[in-house]
Structure formats: structure tokens, C-alpha cells
Amino acid sequence: MTIALVLLCVAVGALELYAGRQAKYQTEAFLNRVKELHSLVRRQNQTLESTGKQLSEELGEVRQRLLPGLDLRVNQHGGRIDELAALLHRTEEYIRAQAIRLHELEKQRDALAELRGRLADMENTSFPVAVPAIAGQAPPDTRVEAALTRIADLEHNRAQMLGLQRDLSLALEEVEGVVADLLHHTSGELDRAITATLEPGTEPITTVGGSLMCSDPALRDVLADVYERCVEGSGLSVQFKTVEDRLTRYYLTGRVLEELGGGYTALLISLTMDVGSPSLRRRLPSDEASVKAMLRALYESAGAVARIGPLVVGRTSDALVCAVLTHAQSLEFDRHGLLADPAQTAARLRELPVHQFWDLTAWAGRPAAG
């Protein structure tokens, strides 16, 4: 009996020793994992710091030169566009009034043509008895001549009205041509300004490029409204926009590229890594809710591409991906027309370095908090 108790005590001690050793191993493994995570976060922070320094250096070079008078030229073009639009509106109103007048003259012509036929019948009819003139009225022959003269005058006036309408149509076509040329010139000037800001050796300018493409016509107006709210929430304003088939190009002013890139990078890190450090929080966009709303709205579409400065978001049938581009990459997207094709945009974004690319499919698929 004593031997059994001794053996039992020995077994219990061995089990306690084994359990203590296993707990020690698990604790060491947990500490090693924590150290690995700390190391990963430290490397990510170092990467972000180096990227921020690189952006600061590049944008420091960009500040050396500024395109003079761009805002003044844009404002001048905007004023001319408003004047031409007002002139075009007045011309359209005048043409409508003349069209109504022409329609009335057409009805009068038909009525007078019928009257002419009746008067011709009256002239060809022989009266066996002279028709006495009624007191206070002209003889029948005089009234017939007066009616025929009136008909000839109305036909002459109608010809003049048709000539005037043709002249107005030509003038309207010329005005539309001038407006189209001015829009093309203005958009070209803004494109050159944006390209110049992305080239090395130029000073920063507060005009940046933007675009929105949606393959679903039913969602274009909704996405455009959400996109423009996001633009305002990012501290920008729409200076000018042009529509090219399914792609709408925006010219935005208010902030420089370096501020936008840092804010969007901080927001995407906070969304995917759940990092809420104070330094990261200070760099978020002024209205991050509007940016999140745009991302979720794009996720609800079957195919779309949105760009605000350095931020490009692509939505395909199975993914929502985005990236914060460098200057050279922004030029590449503009020159190759990638922003008009969600599939090509998503494919090119996936080729970017890991610190620039984010896959938001899982995040957007979760219900919004609050």
C-alpha cells in the first residue's frame, strides 16, 4: 500500500512537472509571436516613414516652380462659358418664338390658300344679273384683289421668316462650335497643368485630377453625388468637369497631392489593419465618413473606377481594390487610359508594391458600424 502511494505521488509530480514545462513552452511561443508582430508593425512603420520622406522630397522638388496664372485663365474661361451659355439660351428662346410664329403663318397660309380657291371660283362664275354693291362695302372685284394682295404679302413674309430661321440656325451652330472649342481648350489647359504638377522640378499646384467611371447607367447619378460629396469631404472643390461617354473627368482644387496622399494612406491603413495611433489619426481626411461612403457605394456597383488625386479605386464583379499612386504611376494611368476600364485598373493596381495596394473587398462586405 505504501509503495502504491509513493508511485502515485511520483506520477502526480511528473505530471505537474510536464504541465509546467508545457506552460513554459507555450508562454515562450506566445512571447515570440508577440515579438514577431511588434517587428512586423515596426517594419511597416519604417516603410511608411520612408515612403513619407520620399513623397516629401519629391513634392519639395515639385514646389520649385508653379504654372503662373492658371486659376486666372480658368476663371476667365469660366466667365466666357457663362456668357456663351446665356447667349445660347437667349438664342434658343428666340428660335422657339419664331417657330411658333412660323406655325401660325403656316396655318394662315392654308386658310388663305382655301380662300384663294374660293375667290378663283367666284371669278370664273358668270353672273346673269349684276350684283349691286352693298352700302359701305367695296365691290366684289375690289375685295378679291385686296385678298389676293394680302395672300402675296403673307407668302413674302413667310419667305422672309424662313430665311431668318435659317440664319438663326447657322448662328446657333457657330455658337455651339465656339463653346465646344472653348471647352476643349479649357480641358486641355487643365490636363497640361495636372501633368506639369506630376513632373519633377515643378512647384505644387492646387489643381489635381479626378475621374469617375460607372458601367451601370442606373447608378451613375447616385455615384456622382457620392463622389462629389467625398471630394468636398477631402477638402477639395470641383473647378471643372467634362463628360466622355461613361467617363467623367474632374479638375479639383484646394489641396496639394502630398496632403491627399498622406491622408488617404492613413485612412486605408486604419481600415485594413485597425491601427488607431494618434499620429495616424491626425493624417486622416477631414471627413473620413464621406470617403468610406464612396468606397461602399462603389462596392454596390458591378463595375466602376473612381480617382481623387493620388487615390484610385477599382470595382470589378468580384473585388474592390484601391491604391495611393506616386506621380509617375498617376501619369501612367492617365496616358494609357486605364481609368475607363475597371478590369484593367484592378489588374494594374494589384501589380503595385504592397505598401501602396489595399484589397477592401472583405471590409466593404461587412455591415457598416453604427
KELO-715532 format. One record per residue (C-alpha): x, y, z. Coordinates in Angstrom, 2 decimals. Example, Ala and Ser with C-alpha at 12.3 -4.5 7.8 and 13.67 -1.06 7.14 Angstrom:
REM residues 2
+---------+---------+---------+
!       X !       Y !       Z !
+---------+---------+---------+
!   12.30 !   -4.50 !    7.80 !
!   13.67 !   -1.06 !    7.14 !
+---------+---------+---------+
REM end
This chain:
REM residues 370
+---------+---------+---------+
!       X !       Y !       Z !
+---------+---------+---------+
!    0.00 !    0.00 !    0.00 !
!    2.81 !    2.41 !    0.84 !
!    4.57 !    1.58 !   -2.39 !
!    1.41 !    2.36 !   -4.37 !
!    1.08 !    5.73 !   -2.63 !
!    4.70 !    6.53 !   -3.37 !
!    4.28 !    5.61 !   -7.03 !
!    1.12 !    7.70 !   -7.20 !
!    2.92 !   10.70 !   -5.72 !
!    5.76 !   10.25 !   -8.17 !
!    3.27 !   10.11 !  -11.09 !
!    1.49 !   13.26 !   -9.87 !
!    4.80 !   15.09 !   -9.55 !
!    5.85 !   14.01 !  -13.03 !
!    2.55 !   15.24 !  -14.46 !
!    2.91 !   18.60 !  -12.68 !
!    6.46 !   18.93 !  -13.97 !
!    5.30 !   18.11 !  -17.54 !
!    2.40 !   20.57 !  -17.32 !
!    4.72 !   23.31 !  -16.02 !
!    7.17 !   22.67 !  -18.82 !
!    4.38 !   22.78 !  -21.45 !
!    3.07 !   26.03 !  -19.99 !
!    6.58 !   27.46 !  -20.16 !
!    6.90 !   26.41 !  -23.82 !
!    3.51 !   27.94 !  -24.67 !
!    4.45 !   31.17 !  -22.90 !
!    7.72 !   31.36 !  -24.81 !
!    5.91 !   30.69 !  -28.11 !
!    3.36 !   33.41 !  -27.32 !
!    6.12 !   35.89 !  -26.46 !
!    7.94 !   35.03 !  -29.68 !
!    4.73 !   35.62 !  -31.66 !
!    4.23 !   38.99 !  -29.94 !
!    7.81 !   39.94 !  -30.79 !
!    7.22 !   38.96 !  -34.43 !
!    4.09 !   41.11 !  -34.55 !
!    5.97 !   44.03 !  -32.99 !
!    8.72 !   43.56 !  -35.56 !
!    6.15 !   43.49 !  -38.39 !
!    4.49 !   46.68 !  -37.17 !
!    7.89 !   48.34 !  -36.77 !
!    8.83 !   47.40 !  -40.35 !
!    5.51 !   48.72 !  -41.62 !
!    6.06 !   51.98 !  -39.77 !
!    9.58 !   52.24 !  -41.18 !
!    8.21 !   51.62 !  -44.67 !
!    5.57 !   54.31 !  -44.16 !
!    8.16 !   56.73 !  -42.83 !
!   10.47 !   56.10 !  -45.78 !
!    7.55 !   56.47 !  -48.18 !
!    6.52 !   59.71 !  -46.47 !
!   10.07 !   61.03 !  -46.69 !
!   10.22 !   60.08 !  -50.36 !
!    6.91 !   61.83 !  -51.01 !
!    8.09 !   64.88 !  -49.09 !
!   11.32 !   65.01 !  -51.09 !
!    9.50 !   64.60 !  -54.41 !
!    6.92 !   67.20 !  -53.53 !
!    9.66 !   69.50 !  -52.28 !
!   11.07 !   69.38 !  -55.80 !
!    7.57 !   69.97 !  -57.17 !
!    7.28 !   73.22 !  -55.14 !
!   10.17 !   74.83 !  -57.05 !
!    8.00 !   76.01 !  -59.94 !
!    4.36 !   76.99 !  -60.35 !
!    2.36 !   77.43 !  -63.50 !
!    1.56 !   81.18 !  -63.40 !
!   -1.92 !   82.43 !  -63.84 !
!   -3.68 !   79.06 !  -64.20 !
!   -6.51 !   79.94 !  -61.85 !
!   -6.90 !   83.31 !  -63.59 !
!   -7.14 !   81.61 !  -67.00 !
!   -9.63 !   79.06 !  -65.68 !
!  -11.78 !   81.85 !  -64.20 !
!  -11.63 !   83.78 !  -67.47 !
!  -12.65 !   80.72 !  -69.45 !
!  -15.42 !   80.03 !  -66.96 !
!  -16.75 !   83.58 !  -67.44 !
!  -16.71 !   83.22 !  -71.22 !
!  -18.51 !   79.89 !  -70.96 !
!  -21.23 !   81.50 !  -68.81 !
!  -21.64 !   84.33 !  -71.33 !
!  -21.87 !   81.93 !  -74.25 !
!  -24.33 !   79.74 !  -72.35 !
!  -26.54 !   82.76 !  -71.67 !
!  -26.34 !   83.78 !  -75.32 !
!  -27.18 !   80.25 !  -76.40 !
!  -30.18 !   80.21 !  -74.03 !
!  -31.49 !   83.50 !  -75.44 !
!  -30.97 !   82.26 !  -78.99 !
!  -32.93 !   79.08 !  -78.27 !
!  -35.81 !   81.12 !  -76.81 !
!  -35.87 !   83.37 !  -79.88 !
!  -35.85 !   80.36 !  -82.22 !
!  -38.76 !   78.81 !  -80.30 !
!  -40.72 !   82.05 !  -80.58 !
!  -40.02 !   82.23 !  -84.30 !
!  -41.02 !   78.59 !  -84.73 !
!  -44.36 !   79.32 !  -83.06 !
!  -44.80 !   82.35 !  -85.30 !
!  -43.94 !   80.26 !  -88.36 !
!  -46.50 !   77.65 !  -87.36 !
!  -49.16 !   80.34 !  -87.11 !
!  -48.18 !   81.67 !  -90.52 !
!  -48.45 !   78.16 !  -91.95 !
!  -52.00 !   77.92 !  -90.67 !
!  -52.81 !   81.33 !  -92.12 !
!  -51.30 !   80.29 !  -95.45 !
!  -53.51 !   77.20 !  -95.56 !
!  -56.58 !   79.27 !  -94.75 !
!  -55.67 !   81.86 !  -97.38 !
!  -54.99 !   79.15 !  -99.96 !
!  -58.50 !   77.87 !  -99.39 !
!  -59.81 !   81.44 !  -99.69 !
!  -57.87 !   81.91 ! -102.91 !
!  -59.52 !   78.82 ! -104.35 !
!  -62.95 !   80.11 ! -103.46 !
!  -62.18 !   83.54 ! -104.94 !
!  -60.94 !   81.91 ! -108.14 !
!  -64.23 !   80.02 ! -108.36 !
!  -66.07 !   83.30 ! -107.86 !
!  -64.08 !   84.95 ! -110.69 !
!  -64.83 !   82.09 ! -113.08 !
!  -68.56 !   82.15 ! -112.29 !
!  -70.73 !   84.21 ! -114.69 !
!  -73.48 !   86.22 ! -113.01 !
!  -76.58 !   86.80 ! -115.18 !
!  -77.54 !   89.76 ! -113.11 !
!  -75.23 !   92.50 ! -111.93 !
!  -74.55 !   92.26 ! -108.25 !
!  -75.28 !   95.59 ! -106.60 !
!  -72.68 !   96.98 ! -104.22 !
!  -73.71 !   96.96 ! -100.57 !
!  -73.64 !  100.31 !  -98.91 !
!  -70.35 !  100.89 !  -97.06 !
!  -68.55 !   97.92 !  -98.73 !
!  -66.18 !   97.71 ! -101.71 !
!  -67.34 !   95.97 ! -104.88 !
!  -66.63 !   92.20 ! -105.10 !
!  -63.77 !   92.69 ! -107.62 !
!  -62.05 !   95.14 ! -105.27 !
!  -62.31 !   92.73 ! -102.32 !
!  -60.92 !   89.89 ! -104.44 !
!  -57.91 !   91.99 ! -105.46 !
!  -57.33 !   93.03 ! -101.85 !
!  -57.47 !   89.39 ! -100.68 !
!  -55.01 !   88.29 ! -103.39 !
!  -52.65 !   91.12 ! -102.44 !
!  -52.87 !   90.08 !  -98.79 !
!  -52.08 !   86.49 !  -99.75 !
!  -49.00 !   87.60 ! -101.73 !
!  -47.78 !   89.73 !  -98.80 !
!  -48.16 !   86.83 !  -96.37 !
!  -46.25 !   84.49 !  -98.66 !
!  -43.45 !   87.08 !  -98.93 !
!  -43.36 !   87.43 !  -95.15 !
!  -43.23 !   83.65 !  -94.82 !
!  -40.21 !   83.51 !  -97.13 !
!  -38.52 !   86.19 !  -95.00 !
!  -39.27 !   84.20 !  -91.82 !
!  -37.79 !   81.04 !  -93.33 !
!  -34.65 !   82.97 !  -94.28 !
!  -34.41 !   84.40 !  -90.78 !
!  -34.80 !   80.94 !  -89.24 !
!  -32.00 !   79.62 !  -91.46 !
!  -29.75 !   82.50 !  -90.39 !
!  -30.53 !   81.82 !  -86.72 !
!  -29.80 !   78.12 !  -87.17 !
!  -26.40 !   78.93 !  -88.69 !
!  -25.66 !   81.40 !  -85.87 !
!  -26.62 !   78.77 !  -83.30 !
!  -24.32 !   76.21 !  -84.92 !
!  -21.47 !   78.74 !  -84.83 !
!  -22.10 !   79.46 !  -81.14 !
!  -22.16 !   75.73 !  -80.35 !
!  -18.87 !   75.33 !  -82.23 !
!  -17.28 !   78.15 !  -80.23 !
!  -18.49 !   76.62 !  -76.95 !
!  -17.16 !   73.18 !  -77.95 !
!  -13.78 !   74.67 !  -78.91 !
!  -13.61 !   76.59 !  -75.64 !
!  -14.44 !   73.50 !  -73.58 !
!  -11.79 !   71.53 !  -75.46 !
!   -9.22 !   74.29 !  -74.91 !
!  -10.04 !   74.64 !  -71.22 !
!   -9.89 !   70.90 !  -70.55 !
!   -6.58 !   70.74 !  -72.46 !
!   -5.14 !   73.58 !  -70.36 !
!   -6.17 !   71.82 !  -67.14 !
!   -4.78 !   68.48 !  -68.35 !
!   -1.44 !   70.13 !  -69.08 !
!   -1.48 !   71.79 !  -65.65 !
!   -2.11 !   68.48 !  -63.89 !
!    0.61 !   66.76 !  -65.93 !
!    3.04 !   69.55 !  -65.05 !
!    2.41 !   69.06 !  -61.33 !
!    3.42 !   65.40 !  -61.68 !
!    6.68 !   66.16 !  -63.45 !
!    9.86 !   66.59 !  -61.37 !
!   11.13 !   70.11 !  -60.86 !
!    7.78 !   71.89 !  -60.67 !
!    6.14 !   73.56 !  -57.71 !
!    2.97 !   72.09 !  -56.19 !
!   -0.32 !   73.33 !  -57.56 !
!   -3.71 !   73.00 !  -56.02 !
!   -5.29 !   71.64 !  -59.20 !
!   -5.42 !   67.83 !  -59.19 !
!   -7.11 !   65.32 !  -61.45 !
!  -10.17 !   63.25 !  -60.70 !
!  -12.45 !   60.91 !  -62.62 !
!  -15.48 !   58.68 !  -62.19 !
!  -16.49 !   55.79 !  -64.45 !
!  -19.57 !   53.61 !  -63.91 !
!  -20.71 !   50.85 !  -66.25 !
!  -24.25 !   50.81 !  -64.79 !
!  -26.35 !   53.74 !  -66.14 !
!  -28.84 !   53.41 !  -63.27 !
!  -26.14 !   54.15 !  -60.67 !
!  -24.21 !   56.92 !  -62.43 !
!  -26.13 !   59.83 !  -60.91 !
!  -26.02 !   58.27 !  -57.42 !
!  -22.29 !   57.54 !  -57.65 !
!  -21.62 !   61.02 !  -59.00 !
!  -23.40 !   62.56 !  -55.99 !
!  -21.49 !   60.36 !  -53.51 !
!  -18.20 !   61.03 !  -55.34 !
!  -18.64 !   64.82 !  -55.24 !
!  -19.53 !   64.64 !  -51.52 !
!  -16.29 !   62.72 !  -51.00 !
!  -14.42 !   65.40 !  -52.93 !
!  -15.84 !   68.08 !  -50.62 !
!  -15.07 !   65.93 !  -47.55 !
!  -11.45 !   65.69 !  -48.68 !
!  -11.11 !   69.48 !  -48.67 !
!  -11.40 !   69.87 !  -52.45 !
!  -13.82 !   71.62 !  -54.78 !
!  -14.83 !   70.87 !  -58.36 !
!  -13.33 !   73.52 !  -60.64 !
!  -14.39 !   71.99 !  -63.95 !
!  -15.67 !   68.69 !  -65.33 !
!  -16.19 !   67.11 !  -68.76 !
!  -18.21 !   64.03 !  -69.75 !
!  -16.72 !   61.49 !  -72.16 !
!  -19.15 !   58.63 !  -72.76 !
!  -19.18 !   56.69 !  -69.45 !
!  -16.17 !   58.55 !  -68.00 !
!  -16.50 !   61.93 !  -66.27 !
!  -13.24 !   63.85 !  -65.78 !
!  -12.95 !   66.24 !  -62.84 !
!  -10.49 !   69.07 !  -62.23 !
!  -10.23 !   69.61 !  -58.48 !
!   -8.67 !   72.42 !  -56.46 !
!   -8.00 !   73.13 !  -52.80 !
!   -5.18 !   70.81 !  -51.65 !
!   -1.85 !   69.55 !  -52.92 !
!   -1.06 !   65.94 !  -53.79 !
!    1.20 !   65.28 !  -50.80 !
!   -1.56 !   66.12 !  -48.30 !
!   -4.10 !   63.98 !  -50.13 !
!   -1.74 !   61.00 !  -50.45 !
!   -0.84 !   61.03 !  -46.76 !
!   -4.48 !   61.32 !  -45.67 !
!   -5.73 !   58.51 !  -47.93 !
!   -2.83 !   56.23 !  -46.93 !
!   -3.62 !   56.76 !  -43.25 !
!   -7.31 !   56.01 !  -43.82 !
!   -6.64 !   52.80 !  -45.74 !
!   -4.21 !   51.59 !  -43.07 !
!   -6.79 !   52.27 !  -40.37 !
!   -9.45 !   50.34 !  -42.34 !
!   -7.38 !   47.22 !  -43.05 !
!   -5.08 !   46.99 !  -40.00 !
!   -7.33 !   48.56 !  -37.35 !
!   -4.50 !   50.86 !  -36.26 !
!   -5.69 !   53.95 !  -34.40 !
!   -2.49 !   55.70 !  -33.29 !
!   -2.73 !   59.48 !  -32.68 !
!   -0.13 !   60.24 !  -35.37 !
!   -2.14 !   58.22 !  -37.89 !
!   -5.41 !   59.79 !  -36.77 !
!   -4.04 !   63.30 !  -37.42 !
!   -3.43 !   62.46 !  -41.08 !
!   -6.93 !   61.16 !  -41.87 !
!   -9.13 !   63.13 !  -44.32 !
!  -11.19 !   65.90 !  -42.74 !
!  -14.39 !   63.92 !  -43.39 !
!  -13.37 !   60.28 !  -43.47 !
!  -17.05 !   59.22 !  -43.38 !
!  -17.57 !   60.61 !  -46.89 !
!  -14.58 !   58.60 !  -48.19 !
!  -15.95 !   55.43 !  -46.58 !
!  -19.38 !   56.18 !  -48.07 !
!  -17.84 !   56.44 !  -51.54 !
!  -15.96 !   53.14 !  -51.09 !
!  -19.15 !   51.34 !  -50.01 !
!  -21.14 !   52.92 !  -52.88 !
!  -18.53 !   51.68 !  -55.37 !
!  -18.74 !   48.22 !  -53.80 !
!  -22.50 !   48.16 !  -54.56 !
!  -21.85 !   48.64 !  -58.29 !
!  -20.93 !   45.90 !  -60.74 !
!  -18.11 !   47.85 !  -62.36 !
!  -16.70 !   51.29 !  -61.60 !
!  -13.48 !   53.28 !  -61.23 !
!  -13.03 !   56.41 !  -59.09 !
!  -10.00 !   58.64 !  -58.77 !
!   -9.37 !   61.61 !  -56.47 !
!   -5.83 !   62.88 !  -56.90 !
!   -3.48 !   60.02 !  -55.97 !
!   -6.31 !   57.72 !  -54.77 !
!   -7.61 !   55.21 !  -57.34 !
!  -10.39 !   52.72 !  -56.52 !
!  -11.44 !   49.93 !  -58.87 !
!  -14.56 !   47.80 !  -58.53 !
!  -14.89 !   44.61 !  -60.57 !
!  -17.53 !   41.91 !  -60.31 !
!  -15.63 !   40.13 !  -57.52 !
!  -13.33 !   42.67 !  -55.82 !
!  -12.91 !   46.21 !  -54.53 !
!   -9.26 !   47.28 !  -54.68 !
!   -7.53 !   50.63 !  -54.31 !
!   -4.11 !   52.25 !  -54.17 !
!   -2.36 !   55.55 !  -53.47 !
!   -0.24 !   56.31 !  -56.53 !
!    3.05 !   58.12 !  -56.96 !
!    3.46 !   60.87 !  -59.54 !
!    4.92 !   58.56 !  -62.18 !
!    2.16 !   56.00 !  -61.65 !
!   -0.50 !   58.71 !  -61.95 !
!    0.98 !   59.74 !  -65.30 !
!    0.93 !   56.10 !  -66.43 !
!   -2.77 !   55.73 !  -65.60 !
!   -3.60 !   58.96 !  -67.47 !
!   -1.54 !   58.20 !  -70.58 !
!   -2.73 !   54.61 !  -71.02 !
!   -6.43 !   55.32 !  -70.35 !
!   -6.68 !   52.71 !  -67.58 !
!   -9.30 !   54.71 !  -65.64 !
!  -12.01 !   53.88 !  -68.21 !
!  -11.75 !   50.09 !  -67.67 !
!  -12.38 !   48.57 !  -64.18 !
!  -10.73 !   45.25 !  -65.07 !
!   -7.53 !   46.85 !  -66.36 !
!   -7.46 !   49.25 !  -63.43 !
!   -7.79 !   46.42 !  -60.89 !
!   -5.14 !   44.33 !  -62.66 !
!   -2.64 !   47.21 !  -62.69 !
!   -3.33 !   48.08 !  -59.04 !
!   -2.55 !   44.50 !  -58.00 !
!    0.92 !   44.88 !  -59.54 !
!    1.83 !   47.79 !  -57.25 !
!    4.05 !   47.40 !  -54.15 !
!    2.37 !   46.06 !  -51.03 !
!    2.61 !   49.35 !  -49.14 !
!    0.57 !   51.09 !  -51.88 !
!   -2.13 !   48.48 !  -52.54 !
!   -5.18 !   47.57 !  -50.44 !
!   -7.89 !   44.98 !  -51.05 !
!  -11.09 !   46.30 !  -49.43 !
!  -13.44 !   43.54 !  -50.59 !
!  -13.77 !   41.96 !  -47.14 !
!  -14.06 !   45.34 !  -45.39 !
!  -16.77 !   46.61 !  -47.75 !
!  -18.70 !   43.35 !  -47.44 !
!  -19.12 !   43.81 !  -43.69 !
!  -22.07 !   45.85 !  -42.37 !
!  -21.15 !   49.45 !  -41.60 !
!  -20.56 !   50.08 !  -37.90 !
!  -23.05 !   52.31 !  -36.12 !
+---------+---------+---------+
REM end
